[in-house]
Amino acid sequence: METVIDVSGVDKMFKRKVHALRGVDLQVGAGEVFGLLGPNGAGKSTLVKVLLTVIKPTKCDGTLLGHRIGNKSALREVGYLPEHHNFPKYLTSRQVLRYFGAMCGVERKERNRRAEELLEVVNMSNWATHKLGTYSKGMRQRIGIAQALMNNPKLVILDEPTDGVDPIGRRDIREILTRLKDEGRTVFLNSHLLSELEMVCDRVAIMVHGLMRQQGTIEELTKGQSGFVLKSHTPIEQVMIDSVTQAMKGVECSWETGSNTIRLSTSNTDSVQPAIDTLRSKGVVLDSFGFQRPSLEELFIQAVNEDEGGATPGATKSGKRGQA
């Protein structure tokens, strides 16, 4: 996998009192939408600021866009929306975009063109001449995303881009993120809205107490916790479970005594058919049958509830360093 962000052992201690980052490893692939999530105080924003050299790390080894962290030519290829941005309220959105384009070194003709283009992308063209002081929070977030794209970046880092945005606005922002991915850009999202991340991200990472608890796709992180669930109208007997287990040939079957629910640790629909056939041959009438996996919210809660020393700093779910 070609990596856009590849860092290891990122450590940050504030005034020798607050250990914000504790040996974080992170790999973000080119062209993917990557989500970083964690509770307040987990170190998410600190990590982002280290990558952008806003904060000096205690220790950090790795690269950003193929260059060592802090390389100015690499930073020119990055677009950034901070969590608590505060654009001047007396400026119009068009003026804000042109201003940030000038700060990024974009030539006047090009930045004027891109400002109009990006206002269209974030569906704010009709508000181009209105001052930001008249905007809602969601509208300001749209302009924030637009300014992060003014320098035509390869990597877009968005810190809480849907914060304070209504459901329709969040849907529109998801469409923008999909468009950025289709254009070949890498999008790095820092968010606490788990449902949003689950819908748009190719991979996610979960941070807790300055540690990287898990990294990977939802499928990778839920491996061993997902499977088909079969529910019958009446409780299932032990003899039926014995027959199902024998028919499944290696697929783990879980069931509680007297329960009417059987869980099968497989994602292969064909491999579940013997269990269905066996139950029907025993006279069992199935009420429902479907695939279930833990949601991102459930994975998140599981990670947060772990003991602080329960994961190796920088380790993934499998315990291997630097792999996702």
Number of C-alpha atoms within 10 A of each C-alpha: 7 12 18 20 22 21 23 18 20 24 23 25 15 11 7 7 7 9 15 20 28 21 21 26 25 25 23 26 18 20 20 23 23 26 26 25 25 26 16 11 13 20 24 25 19 19 23 21 15 20 23 20 15 12 13 16 19 15 16 20 14 18 20 23 20 14 16 17 21 16 15 12 10 19 20 15 17 20 22 21 21 18 17 9 11 9 15 13 15 13 16 20 31 23 19 23 27 25 20 19 24 17 11 16 13 18 11 13 9 14 21 19 11 22 26 17 15 21 22 14 18 20 15 19 16 9 16 19 13 16 17 23 13 13 16 11 14 19 19 22 24 25 25 24 25 28 26 22 26 26 22 18 18 22 28 23 23 22 22 19 23 24 16 15 18 12 10 10 17 18 14 17 22 19 15 18 22 17 13 20 17 12 11 13 20 26 25 24 24 24 22 19 15 17 11 17 23 17 10 18 21 16 22 24 25 24 24 25 22 25 28 30 26 25 28 21 17 19 13 14 22 18 15 12 13 18 23 19 20 20 19 17 12 14 14 21 14 14 10 17 19 11 15 22 19 15 18 17 10 9 15 13 20 13 15 13 11 11 14 18 21 19 19 24 19 20 16 11 11 8 15 22 12 17 22 17 13 19 19 12 11 12 9 19 14 16 12 11 15 12 16 14 17 16 14 21 15 13 16 21 13 10 21 18 11 12 10 13 9 11 18 18 22 28 22 23 22 13 14 11 17 17 16 21
